[in-house]
């Protein structure tokens, strides 16, 4: 039976909570369900206590779920500049017991793993990194004290929390990060396709002190940096590059925090190579913050998770240091719940999970839509949750005669219809091509949406701007659909209906729209940096570091992976030859393809040691009419960059004719007036109205 608990009853059973006054559980990107359904750590496995590095490694290196409580301080070779790492496998919770435990000169290697919780540890003087993840996803680092040294040789140490090579869905919270040169890196630098579409991380309620840079530094991905405290920062606080999108929100920058927001490598324009999009929301600072904001950031953290319930006023954030950051008592006695705190778009039939405490005899959950109506209940087909509703819940654990209550978590169920479309509703700068594989051309964009709460399947319809359905009620079982090649300059509308699993009813979705700007191409020269770009494609200004002369003050740059440049023909209809000017580099190889209306004109590979621009005139001519979609696709390998300058269209003949070859010397040829060419000579041959024409 369901037993309802009043607020007074809850207070009566609240013998002990986690006893961390600000315990909130995992909040942020680590809860997102891409790849796995959020973060659970080792909650599905046993709890073990360790006091030696050998036992620590034994339990952590397996991919079986474990909650590992470290009850002793351990010392390793990092203190003498040696290398000592403990490998952490997937599905682990590692907690410092009591008031915390320390790893002196020992780092944590979480490369190629997932679903990891690290809490209540002091990690210092680790070589090379305190916590290092490559191709690692769904990680929560919480209430840790991480540092190296304030000595003159601090630049010799590597990172503190470095997540690279495609790592993603990470939250770093309530950590004390200090006395270090390069602290928190989220990306692998430029020319790393592995990071494209990844690097999604939340940093909240951390204290950064006596550091120089990377607090954090984010590339490619999405960064949400809120309620952090900055003091004695030598170089910069939050850095971004390679078109990262960063929301810096309600942080506290003290008078000794230099450069609160820093664009790495570029200084102006949202499309410059290595530019970061910042949105500066209500940060408190006693030093000037350069406002770097855009009307549409294309990244709203609340689309991914809820955090409003823990967002503090910026002017009060300095109170988190020092008492609330770093290791705290009794974190090892805190129950972790799943779904994580603030998780969104959850199904209405859900199996709530939580970690077990040692010596517990019973545990149960209570749930409701507010703190005063939480009740013990079941969730099944006869008693599902309500769609589009935020629930509060906590777990009560009985140990002996005591009942220990977890922190209150909240999650929101999905609606009966899909939400949060990609491209965003009303987007006028949609990227119509996507980089999905490093050594392949960019693919047509995939439409995506957050899943509905109760889905048997979806029905997708896409209309062009004339109202013609180019995709008509196509069925898909996933929350994405690829409509094929779309045109620049055209407005599309689309709708995703949900056929529900429980009721078999159809829930009509909202009608969304998007477009991508039309860039006109006419006869003559077109600078590539003026075209619409998708995939890994940037503008690179010409400066002193460029060793060749371009036709303009900037070029288009592709960086280890696929990119795409597109425009729409708006010139005199006719037959045109095409010439492409680009740099044939020497560090790898590029592959290029020119297409008109999605039909390949020519494809080629460059692999030259040339240090100057080269012009390639395509072997075929093209028949261009108004509205023809012209696209230049490319991808690069190794250390190569695709540097492209311009394209020249040269009018050759009236429209409606095409270039051909002569089969034999005895063929009859005609001139433009329809007269036989009596004395054929070398030249270009075309077909017009069924006749072979020689100019």
DOMAR-766803 format. One record per residue (C-alpha): residue number from 1; x, y, z. Coordinates in steps of 0.1 Angstrom, whole numbers, plus 5000, padded with zeros to 4 digits. Layout:
- lodo x y z
- NUM X Y Z $
...
***
This chain:
- lodo x y z
- 1 5000 5000 5000 $
- 2 5011 5036 4995 $
- 3 5020 5053 5027 $
- 4 5020 5091 5026 $
- 5 5046 5110 5046 $
- 6 5039 5145 5059 $
- 7 5067 5170 5063 $
- 8 5067 5164 5101 $
- 9 5069 5127 5096 $
- 10 5099 5132 5073 $
- 11 5116 5153 5099 $
- 12 5110 5126 5125 $
- 13 5127 5099 5105 $
- 14 5155 5122 5095 $
- 15 5179 5108 5121 $
- 16 5209 5115 5099 $
- 17 5213 5127 5064 $
- 18 5245 5127 5045 $
- 19 5256 5153 5071 $
- 20 5270 5175 5044 $
- 21 5248 5206 5047 $
- 22 5251 5213 5009 $
- 23 5249 5177 4997 $
- 24 5232 5178 4964 $
- 25 5243 5147 4945 $
- 26 5254 5149 4909 $
- 27 5241 5179 4889 $
- 28 5249 5188 4853 $
- 29 5261 5170 4822 $
- 30 5271 5138 4840 $
- 31 5234 5131 4844 $
- 32 5227 5132 4807 $
- 33 5216 5099 4792 $
- 34 5236 5099 4759 $
- 35 5255 5066 4758 $
- 36 5243 5055 4792 $
- 37 5214 5066 4813 $
- 38 5233 5091 4834 $
- 39 5257 5082 4862 $
- 40 5254 5054 4887 $
- 41 5290 5047 4895 $
- 42 5293 5015 4915 $
- 43 5259 5015 4931 $
- 44 5250 4981 4915 $
- 45 5279 4964 4932 $
- 46 5293 4957 4966 $
- 47 5311 4982 4989 $
- 48 5347 4974 4999 $
- 49 5372 4992 5022 $
- 50 5408 4995 5012 $
- 51 5440 5007 5030 $
- 52 5467 4998 5005 $
- 53 5476 5007 4970 $
- 54 5475 4971 4959 $
- 55 5439 4966 4972 $
- 56 5429 4999 4957 $
- 57 5442 4989 4923 $
- 58 5426 4954 4925 $
- 59 5391 4967 4930 $
- 60 5393 4997 4908 $
- 61 5408 4982 4876 $
- 62 5379 4958 4870 $
- 63 5349 4969 4850 $
- 64 5326 4952 4876 $
- 65 5306 4977 4897 $
- 66 5322 4985 4931 $
- 67 5320 5013 4957 $
- 68 5355 5016 4970 $
- 69 5361 5035 5002 $
- 70 5397 5045 5008 $
- 71 5404 5045 5045 $
- 72 5440 5055 5045 $
- 73 5464 5080 5030 $
- 74 5486 5065 5003 $
- 75 5520 5077 4990 $
- 76 5534 5071 4956 $
- 77 5563 5080 4933 $
- 78 5549 5113 4921 $
- 79 5564 5130 4951 $
- 80 5598 5124 4937 $
- 81 5587 5131 4901 $
- 82 5581 5094 4893 $
- 83 5551 5082 4875 $
- 84 5525 5063 4895 $
- 85 5489 5059 4884 $
- 86 5460 5038 4896 $
- 87 5437 5025 4868 $
- 88 5400 5031 4874 $
- 89 5377 5009 4854 $
- 90 5341 5016 4844 $
- 91 5312 5015 4869 $
- 92 5331 5027 4900 $
- 93 5325 5049 4929 $
- 94 5358 5059 4947 $
- 95 5353 5078 4980 $
- 96 5377 5089 5007 $
- 97 5364 5075 5040 $
- 98 5356 5096 5071 $
- 99 5367 5132 5065 $
- 100 5386 5122 5034 $
- 101 5417 5103 5023 $
- 102 5448 5114 5003 $
- 103 5467 5102 4973 $
- 104 5502 5117 4978 $
- 105 5519 5115 4944 $
- 106 5494 5091 4929 $
- 107 5472 5099 4899 $
- 108 5440 5083 4887 $
- 109 5439 5070 4851 $
- 110 5403 5067 4838 $
- 111 5412 5065 4801 $
- 112 5386 5048 4779 $
- 113 5361 5042 4808 $
- 114 5327 5054 4817 $
- 115 5303 5059 4847 $
- 116 5328 5069 4874 $
- 117 5323 5088 4906 $
- 118 5353 5102 4925 $
- 119 5346 5120 4958 $
- 120 5362 5132 4990 $
- 121 5399 5127 4980 $
- 122 5430 5149 4982 $
- 123 5452 5143 4952 $
- 124 5484 5162 4948 $
- 125 5518 5160 4930 $
- 126 5505 5134 4907 $
- 127 5525 5127 4876 $
- 128 5514 5133 4849 $
- 129 5478 5142 4859 $
- 130 5458 5139 4891 $
- 131 5427 5127 4871 $
- 132 5432 5119 4834 $
- 133 5405 5107 4811 $
- 134 5408 5100 4774 $
- 135 5377 5089 4755 $
- 136 5360 5089 4789 $
- 137 5324 5097 4795 $
- 138 5299 5102 4824 $
- 139 5322 5112 4853 $
- 140 5314 5131 4885 $
- 141 5344 5145 4905 $
- 142 5331 5160 4937 $
- 143 5345 5175 4970 $
- 144 5381 5168 4961 $
- 145 5412 5188 4970 $
- 146 5436 5188 4940 $
- 147 5469 5206 4936 $
- 148 5506 5203 4927 $
- 149 5530 5230 4940 $
- 150 5535 5267 4943 $
- 151 5572 5263 4937 $
- 152 5590 5279 4908 $
- 153 5589 5246 4889 $
- 154 5551 5245 4888 $
- 155 5551 5247 4850 $
- 156 5568 5213 4848 $
- 157 5536 5196 4862 $
- 158 5509 5186 4838 $
- 159 5472 5188 4845 $
- 160 5450 5184 4875 $
- 161 5417 5172 4858 $
- 162 5424 5167 4821 $
- 163 5396 5152 4799 $
- 164 5407 5147 4763 $
- 165 5403 5127 4731 $
- 166 5365 5128 4730 $
- 167 5357 5128 4767 $
- 168 5322 5141 4775 $
- 169 5294 5143 4801 $
- 170 5314 5153 4831 $
- 171 5306 5173 4862 $
- 172 5333 5188 4885 $
- 173 5317 5202 4917 $
- 174 5327 5215 4951 $
- 175 5364 5209 4944 $
- 176 5393 5230 4958 $
- 177 5417 5234 4928 $
- 178 5448 5254 4936 $
- 179 5486 5259 4934 $
- 180 5490 5248 4899 $
- 181 5499 5261 4864 $
- 182 5475 5244 4840 $
- 183 5445 5230 4859 $
- 184 5415 5217 4840 $
- 185 5416 5210 4803 $
- 186 5385 5199 4784 $
- 187 5397 5191 4748 $
- 188 5428 5178 4731 $
- 189 5438 5210 4714 $
- 190 5432 5217 4677 $
- 191 5433 5191 4650 $
- 192 5416 5164 4671 $
- 193 5385 5151 4654 $
- 194 5378 5129 4684 $
- 195 5366 5160 4703 $
- 196 5341 5172 4677 $
- 197 5306 5170 4692 $
- 198 5319 5159 4726 $
- 199 5335 5178 4755 $
- 200 5303 5186 4774 $
- 201 5311 5195 4810 $
- 202 5297 5213 4840 $
- 203 5319 5230 4865 $
- 204 5300 5244 4895 $
- 205 5308 5255 4931 $
- 206 5345 5250 4928 $
- 207 5372 5272 4942 $
- 208 5402 5281 4919 $
- 209 5430 5297 4938 $
- 210 5467 5304 4931 $
- 211 5465 5290 4896 $
- 212 5476 5304 4863 $
- 213 5453 5291 4836 $
- 214 5428 5264 4824 $
- 215 5402 5271 4851 $
- 216 5388 5255 4829 $
- 217 5398 5256 4792 $
- 218 5372 5242 4768 $
- 219 5375 5234 4732 $
- 220 5349 5222 4706 $
- 221 5322 5214 4732 $
- 222 5297 5228 4755 $
- 223 5308 5242 4788 $
- 224 5286 5254 4817 $
- 225 5307 5272 4844 $
- 226 5286 5285 4873 $
- 227 5290 5295 4909 $
- 228 5328 5291 4909 $
- 229 5351 5312 4930 $
- 230 5383 5327 4915 $
- 231 5412 5342 4935 $
- 232 5449 5348 4926 $
- 233 5446 5337 4890 $
- 234 5478 5345 4871 $
- 235 5468 5343 4834 $
- 236 5431 5337 4828 $
- 237 5401 5321 4845 $
- 238 5378 5305 4819 $
- 239 5392 5300 4784 $
- 240 5376 5287 4752 $
- 241 5387 5279 4717 $
- 242 5378 5260 4685 $
- 243 5342 5273 4686 $
- 244 5334 5260 4720 $
- 245 5302 5274 4734 $
- 246 5304 5284 4770 $
- 247 5279 5298 4795 $
- 248 5297 5315 4824 $
- 249 5271 5321 4850 $
- 250 5270 5336 4885 $
- 251 5307 5331 4891 $
- 252 5327 5352 4916 $
- 253 5359 5368 4903 $
- 254 5380 5385 4930 $
- 255 5402 5415 4924 $
- 256 5432 5391 4919 $
- 257 5415 5370 4892 $
- 258 5430 5381 4859 $
- 259 5410 5378 4826 $
- 260 5378 5362 4838 $
- 261 5367 5352 4802 $
- 262 5394 5346 4776 $
- 263 5392 5337 4739 $
- 264 5422 5315 4730 $
- 265 5440 5324 4698 $
- 266 5414 5346 4683 $
- 267 5402 5381 4690 $
- 268 5371 5389 4671 $
- 269 5341 5375 4652 $
- 270 5321 5344 4661 $
- 271 5334 5325 4631 $
- 272 5371 5331 4635 $
- 273 5392 5300 4638 $
- 274 5395 5289 4675 $
- 275 5368 5313 4687 $
- 276 5347 5306 4717 $
- 277 5311 5317 4722 $
- 278 5307 5331 4757 $
- 279 5275 5341 4774 $
- 280 5282 5361 4805 $
- 281 5253 5359 4829 $
- 282 5253 5379 4861 $
- 283 5288 5371 4871 $
- 284 5302 5391 4900 $
- 285 5336 5407 4895 $
- 286 5356 5434 4909 $
- 287 5377 5434 4877 $
- 288 5364 5443 4843 $
- 289 5348 5414 4823 $
- 290 5348 5418 4786 $
- 291 5312 5411 4775 $
- 292 5311 5385 4748 $
- 293 5275 5378 4742 $
- 294 5252 5368 4713 $
- 295 5215 5371 4708 $
- 296 5213 5333 4702 $
- 297 5240 5313 4718 $
- 298 5227 5279 4705 $
- 299 5234 5264 4739 $
- 300 5211 5267 4768 $
- 301 5221 5245 4798 $
- 302 5185 5241 4809 $
- 303 5178 5222 4777 $
- 304 5201 5195 4790 $
- 305 5195 5195 4828 $
- 306 5179 5215 4856 $
- 307 5201 5234 4879 $
- 308 5180 5263 4890 $
- 309 5175 5248 4924 $
- 310 5212 5251 4933 $
- 311 5221 5283 4914 $
- 312 5234 5308 4939 $
- 313 5236 5346 4936 $
- 314 5270 5355 4922 $
- 315 5278 5380 4951 $
- 316 5275 5351 4977 $
- 317 5296 5326 4959 $
- 318 5328 5336 4978 $
- 319 5312 5319 5009 $
- 320 5319 5285 4994 $
- 321 5356 5289 5001 $
- 322 5370 5274 5022 $
- 323 5344 5256 5043 $
- 324 5323 5240 5015 $
- 325 5349 5229 4990 $
- 326 5372 5199 4992 $
- 327 5368 5168 5014 $
- 328 5340 5168 5040 $
- 329 5329 5144 5068 $
- 330 5305 5116 5061 $
- 331 5304 5118 5024 $
- 332 5310 5080 5024 $
- 333 5276 5077 5042 $
- 334 5257 5096 5015 $
- 335 5233 5076 4994 $
- 336 5236 5085 4957 $
- 337 5203 5083 4937 $
- 338 5195 5077 4900 $
- 339 5182 5096 4881 $
- 340 5207 5122 4891 $
- 341 5197 5155 4906 $
- 342 5181 5178 4879 $
- 343 5179 5150 4853 $
- 344 5153 5158 4826 $
- 345 5132 5139 4800 $
- 346 5128 5108 4821 $
- 347 5103 5081 4812 $
- 348 5070 5078 4832 $
- 349 5078 5041 4838 $
- 350 5111 5042 4856 $
- 351 5130 5020 4880 $
- 352 5145 5044 4906 $
- 353 5180 5032 4918 $
- 354 5202 5041 4947 $
- 355 5234 5031 4963 $
- 356 5233 5008 4994 $
- 357 5248 5017 5028 $
- 358 5268 4992 5048 $
- 359 5247 4972 5074 $
- 360 5214 4985 5061 $
- 361 5184 4963 5067 $
- 362 5159 4981 5046 $
- 363 5157 5010 5022 $
- 364 5128 5027 5003 $
- 365 5120 5058 4984 $
- 366 5094 5085 4989 $
- 367 5084 5108 4960 $
- 368 5061 5137 4953 $
- 369 5058 5170 4935 $
- 370 5067 5190 4965 $
- 371 5084 5184 4999 $
- 372 5051 5182 5018 $
- 373 5034 5156 4996 $
- 374 5061 5130 4992 $
- 375 5049 5094 4996 $
- 376 5061 5059 4994 $
- 377 5047 5044 4962 $
- 378 5053 5021 4933 $
- 379 5058 5030 4897 $
- 380 5043 5006 4871 $
- 381 5019 5005 4842 $
- 382 4989 5008 4866 $
- 383 5005 5036 4885 $
- 384 5029 5056 4861 $
- 385 5043 5090 4868 $
- 386 5027 5120 4851 $
- 387 5043 5134 4819 $
- 388 5061 5167 4820 $
- 389 5062 5169 4858 $
- 390 5091 5176 4882 $
- 391 5093 5151 4910 $
- 392 5112 5154 4943 $
- 393 5124 5122 4959 $
- 394 5147 5108 4985 $
- 395 5157 5074 4999 $
- 396 5153 5063 5035 $
- 397 5178 5037 5047 $
- 398 5173 5018 5080 $
- 399 5204 5008 5099 $
- 400 5196 4992 5132 $
- 401 5170 5015 5148 $
- 402 5182 5046 5128 $
- 403 5167 5058 5096 $
- 404 5192 5078 5074 $
- 405 5176 5100 5048 $
- 406 5194 5110 5016 $
- 407 5195 5145 5001 $
- 408 5164 5154 4982 $
- 409 5168 5149 4944 $
- 410 5146 5160 4916 $
- 411 5140 5149 4881 $
- 412 5115 5159 4854 $
- 413 5096 5134 4833 $
- 414 5094 5139 4795 $
- 415 5063 5152 4778 $
- 416 5040 5130 4757 $
- 417 5055 5149 4727 $
- 418 5091 5154 4718 $
- 419 5109 5185 4730 $
- 420 5141 5205 4724 $
- 421 5146 5201 4687 $
- 422 5179 5203 4668 $
- 423 5182 5225 4649 $
- 424 5165 5247 4675 $
- 425 5131 5260 4666 $
- 426 5135 5292 4646 $
- 427 5172 5288 4640 $
- 428 5183 5308 4610 $
- 429 5218 5296 4610 $
- 430 5214 5258 4609 $
- 431 5244 5237 4599 $
- 432 5232 5216 4570 $
- 433 5262 5192 4570 $
- 434 5277 5173 4598 $
- 435 5311 5158 4604 $
- 436 5305 5122 4615 $
- 437 5338 5104 4604 $
- 438 5372 5119 4602 $
- 439 5382 5105 4568 $
- 440 5349 5110 4550 $
- 441 5330 5140 4536 $
- 442 5305 5157 4558 $
- 443 5270 5141 4558 $
- 444 5236 5158 4555 $
- 445 5224 5171 4589 $
- 446 5204 5148 4611 $
- 447 5172 5161 4628 $
- 448 5172 5153 4666 $
- 449 5149 5158 4695 $
- 450 5146 5149 4732 $
- 451 5125 5117 4735 $
- 452 5089 5117 4747 $
- 453 5080 5099 4779 $
- 454 5062 5069 4765 $
- 455 5072 5059 4730 $
- 456 5063 5030 4707 $
- 457 5076 5049 4676 $
- 458 5077 5084 4661 $
- 459 5063 5098 4628 $
- 460 5084 5125 4611 $
- 461 5072 5150 4585 $
- 462 5093 5177 4569 $
- 463 5079 5204 4546 $
- 464 5099 5228 4523 $
- 465 5089 5264 4521 $
- 466 5063 5258 4495 $
- 467 5044 5235 4518 $
- 468 5055 5203 4499 $
- 469 5062 5174 4522 $
- 470 5096 5161 4513 $
- 471 5094 5136 4542 $
- 472 5059 5124 4549 $
- 473 5051 5105 4582 $
- 474 5082 5084 4581 $
- 475 5084 5060 4610 $
- 476 5115 5059 4632 $
- 477 5122 5042 4665 $
- 478 5150 5065 4675 $
- 479 5149 5102 4685 $
- 480 5165 5113 4652 $
- 481 5160 5113 4615 $
- 482 5181 5122 4585 $
- 483 5161 5139 4558 $
- 484 5189 5140 4532 $
- 485 5204 5170 4515 $
- 486 5187 5203 4523 $
- 487 5191 5236 4505 $
- 488 5206 5268 4518 $
- 489 5184 5298 4518 $
- 490 5152 5277 4522 $
- 491 5130 5276 4553 $
- 492 5119 5241 4564 $
- 493 5092 5232 4589 $
- 494 5090 5198 4606 $
- 495 5069 5178 4631 $
- 496 5075 5147 4651 $
- 497 5044 5129 4663 $
- 498 5046 5102 4691 $
- 499 5027 5070 4690 $
- 500 5025 5061 4726 $
- 501 5034 5026 4739 $
- 502 5009 5024 4767 $
- 503 4978 5038 4751 $
- 504 4987 5035 4713 $
- 505 4974 5070 4709 $
- 506 4991 5095 4687 $
- 507 5004 5127 4704 $
- 508 5009 5155 4678 $
- 509 5042 5173 4682 $
- 510 5049 5210 4678 $
- 511 5057 5223 4644 $
- 512 5093 5236 4644 $
- 513 5112 5255 4617 $
- 514 5148 5263 4607 $
- 515 5168 5277 4578 $
- 516 5204 5284 4569 $
- 517 5214 5317 4553 $
- 518 5217 5319 4516 $
- 519 5251 5332 4503 $
- 520 5249 5341 4466 $
- 521 5276 5331 4441 $
- 522 5279 5349 4408 $
- 523 5303 5346 4378 $
- 524 5338 5357 4387 $
- 525 5355 5352 4420 $
- 526 5340 5340 4452 $
- 527 5360 5341 4484 $
- 528 5356 5308 4503 $
- 529 5355 5326 4537 $
- 530 5322 5342 4526 $
- 531 5303 5310 4520 $
- 532 5281 5291 4545 $
- 533 5302 5267 4565 $
- 534 5294 5234 4582 $
- 535 5315 5207 4599 $
- 536 5350 5215 4609 $
- 537 5354 5247 4590 $
- 538 5366 5281 4602 $
- 539 5378 5315 4589 $
- 540 5415 5321 4594 $
- 541 5427 5357 4591 $
- 542 5459 5363 4572 $
- 543 5486 5375 4596 $
- 544 5523 5373 4601 $
- 545 5522 5336 4607 $
- 546 5508 5329 4572 $
- 547 5536 5323 4547 $
- 548 5516 5326 4515 $
- 549 5497 5353 4498 $
- 550 5459 5349 4495 $
- 551 5435 5369 4473 $
- 552 5419 5384 4503 $
- 553 5426 5392 4540 $
- 554 5414 5357 4552 $
- 555 5410 5321 4540 $
- 556 5388 5292 4549 $
- 557 5404 5266 4571 $
- 558 5396 5230 4577 $
- 559 5412 5212 4606 $
- 560 5416 5174 4607 $
- 561 5382 5162 4597 $
- 562 5354 5170 4573 $
- 563 5340 5204 4565 $
- 564 5317 5219 4539 $
- 565 5314 5253 4521 $
- 566 5281 5261 4503 $
- 567 5265 5289 4482 $
- 568 5236 5294 4458 $
- 569 5242 5305 4422 $
- 570 5226 5338 4414 $
- 571 5244 5348 4382 $
- 572 5238 5346 4344 $
- 573 5225 5311 4335 $
- 574 5250 5293 4313 $
- 575 5279 5269 4311 $
- 576 5307 5276 4334 $
- 577 5342 5264 4341 $
- 578 5353 5262 4378 $
- 579 5387 5269 4392 $
- 580 5395 5263 4429 $
- 581 5425 5280 4446 $
- 582 5439 5262 4477 $
- 583 5471 5252 4494 $
- 584 5485 5218 4488 $
- 585 5501 5210 4521 $
- 586 5529 5186 4530 $
- 587 5519 5172 4564 $
- 588 5492 5148 4553 $
- 589 5466 5148 4526 $
- 590 5433 5165 4518 $
- 591 5405 5153 4497 $
- 592 5382 5178 4480 $
- 593 5349 5175 4461 $
- 594 5329 5201 4442 $
- 595 5293 5193 4436 $
- 596 5263 5211 4421 $
- 597 5228 5202 4434 $
- 598 5244 5173 4452 $
- 599 5259 5158 4420 $
- 600 5297 5155 4420 $
- 601 5315 5176 4394 $
- 602 5350 5165 4404 $
- 603 5369 5150 4434 $
- 604 5406 5150 4440 $
- 605 5433 5144 4466 $
- 606 5461 5168 4473 $
- 607 5494 5156 4488 $
- 608 5521 5180 4478 $
- 609 5551 5197 4494 $
- 610 5541 5230 4479 $
- 611 5542 5260 4501 $
- 612 5522 5283 4478 $
- 613 5486 5284 4467 $
- 614 5477 5263 4436 $
- 615 5448 5267 4413 $
- 616 5429 5236 4399 $
- 617 5407 5241 4369 $
- 618 5381 5213 4370 $
- 619 5380 5191 4339 $
- 620 5342 5193 4335 $
- 621 5321 5224 4330 $
- 622 5287 5228 4347 $
- 623 5254 5241 4336 $
- 624 5243 5266 4362 $
- 625 5208 5282 4366 $
- 626 5195 5305 4393 $
- 627 5192 5286 4426 $
- 628 5218 5259 4419 $
- 629 5234 5247 4451 $
- 630 5272 5247 4448 $
- 631 5291 5229 4475 $
- 632 5328 5223 4483 $
- 633 5334 5194 4506 $
- 634 5367 5184 4521 $
- 635 5384 5163 4548 $
- 636 5419 5162 4561 $
- 637 5441 5135 4576 $
- 638 5471 5134 4599 $
- 639 5484 5169 4607 $
- 640 5471 5184 4575 $
- 641 5449 5215 4573 $
- 642 5427 5223 4544 $
- 643 5434 5259 4535 $
- 644 5412 5272 4507 $
- 645 5413 5307 4492 $
- 646 5387 5313 4465 $
- 647 5367 5299 4435 $
- 648 5364 5314 4401 $
- 649 5334 5308 4378 $
- 650 5341 5316 4341 $
- 651 5312 5319 4317 $
- 652 5318 5296 4287 $
- 653 5285 5292 4267 $
- 654 5248 5297 4269 $
- 655 5228 5275 4293 $
- 656 5211 5243 4281 $
- 657 5242 5227 4265 $
- 658 5268 5204 4279 $
- 659 5304 5195 4272 $
- 660 5311 5162 4255 $
- 661 5340 5144 4238 $
- 662 5342 5137 4200 $
- 663 5339 5100 4193 $
- 664 5357 5100 4159 $
- 665 5372 5125 4134 $
- 666 5344 5118 4109 $
- 667 5316 5131 4132 $
- 668 5295 5160 4119 $
- 669 5299 5191 4140 $
- 670 5279 5223 4140 $
- 671 5284 5259 4150 $
- 672 5261 5280 4172 $
- 673 5240 5289 4141 $
- 674 5234 5253 4133 $
- 675 5258 5252 4103 $
- 676 5281 5224 4097 $
- 677 5317 5229 4106 $
- 678 5334 5221 4074 $
- 679 5370 5220 4088 $
- 680 5370 5207 4124 $
- 681 5397 5221 4145 $
- 682 5408 5215 4181 $
- 683 5384 5230 4206 $
- 684 5356 5224 4231 $
- 685 5326 5204 4220 $
- 686 5291 5207 4235 $
- 687 5257 5191 4230 $
- 688 5228 5216 4222 $
- 689 5194 5203 4211 $
- 690 5209 5170 4202 $
- 691 5236 5184 4180 $
- 692 5274 5186 4187 $
- 693 5285 5222 4188 $
- 694 5320 5235 4183 $
- 695 5330 5270 4192 $
***
